[in-house]
Amino acid sequence: MCKSRLPLTKMVLLRFKELINLDYELILCYDGNDMDYVRALEKVIDFDYKVINFNNQSQGMLLNYAHDRCQGPYYMLLENDWWWLDNKCIKNCLYALDRNKD
């Protein structure tokens, strides 16, 4: 999930490529419609599918649409927003995952 912040998004994608040594599919879920931004990201990594917010949909709808495109048994959300750190989102997400083992 991304919205602008091109340098940060590139950094996240490059680090992902460096660390993940498994087969994966990558779906771009972009809360915007600037195709120059998308093309810049495509220079960093190949996406299997792209969800782009041309119709001003909510982030939840975009994420659900992207999730529907996932084929594997697991998925991981890469977010390019510092908001996750500032609002203790990671702690709350880990708590939710721990409580719902299935």
C-alpha positions in Angstrom: 0.0 0.0 0.0 1.5 3.3 -1.0 0.7 6.9 -1.5 3.4 9.2 -3.0 6.6 9.2 -1.0 8.6 7.8 -3.9 12.0 7.7 -2.2 10.6 5.8 0.8 8.7 3.4 -1.4 11.8 2.7 -3.5 13.7 2.0 -0.3 11.1 -0.4 1.0 11.0 -2.3 -2.3 14.7 -2.5 -2.6 15.0 -3.8 0.9 12.3 -6.3 0.2 14.1 -7.6 -2.8 17.3 -7.9 -0.8 15.8 -9.8 2.1 13.2 -12.1 0.4 14.8 -15.1 -1.1 11.6 -17.0 -1.9 9.2 -17.0 -4.8 6.6 -14.3 -4.3 4.0 -12.3 -6.1 4.0 -8.6 -5.6 0.8 -6.5 -6.0 1.1 -2.7 -6.1 -1.8 -1.1 -4.2 -1.5 2.6 -4.9 -3.8 5.1 -3.3 -3.4 7.6 -6.1 -3.5 7.8 -9.9 -0.1 9.4 -10.9 1.2 7.0 -13.6 4.7 8.6 -13.5 4.9 7.4 -9.9 3.9 3.9 -10.9 6.4 3.8 -13.8 9.1 4.9 -11.4 8.3 2.0 -9.1 8.2 -0.4 -12.0 11.9 0.5 -12.7 12.7 -0.8 -9.2 10.7 -4.1 -9.2 8.2 -6.0 -11.4 4.6 -6.2 -10.1 2.4 -9.1 -10.8 -0.7 -6.9 -10.6 -1.4 -3.2 -9.9 -4.4 -1.8 -8.1 -4.5 2.0 -8.7 -7.0 4.4 -7.2 -8.4 5.9 -10.4 -12.0 6.1 -9.0 -11.2 7.7 -5.6 -12.1 4.6 -3.6 -11.3 4.1 0.1 -8.0 2.5 1.2 -10.0 -0.4 2.6 -11.6 -1.1 -0.7 -8.2 -0.9 -2.5 -6.6 -3.3 0.0 -9.5 -5.7 -0.3 -9.2 -5.6 -4.1 -5.5 -6.2 -3.9 -5.9 -9.0 -1.4 -8.4 -10.7 -3.8 -5.6 -10.8 -6.4 -3.2 -12.8 -4.1 -2.8 -16.4 -5.0 -0.5 -17.7 -2.2 -1.3 -19.1 1.2 0.3 -16.1 3.0 0.5 -12.4 2.4 2.4 -9.5 3.8 1.5 -5.8 3.7 4.4 -3.4 3.0 3.3 0.1 3.9 5.2 3.2 3.0 3.9 5.5 5.8 5.7 6.5 9.0 2.2 6.7 10.6 2.5 3.0 11.4 5.4 3.7 13.8 4.0 6.9 15.3 0.6 5.4 16.2 1.8 2.1 17.6 0.2 0.2 14.7 2.9 -2.4 14.6 2.4 -3.3 18.2 -1.4 -3.5 17.7 -1.0 -5.6 14.5 1.3 -8.1 16.3 -1.2 -8.3 19.2 -4.0 -9.0 16.7 -2.0 -11.7 14.9 -1.0 -13.3 18.2 -4.7 -13.5 19.3 -5.9 -14.9 16.0 -3.5 -17.7 15.3 -5.7 -19.1 12.5 
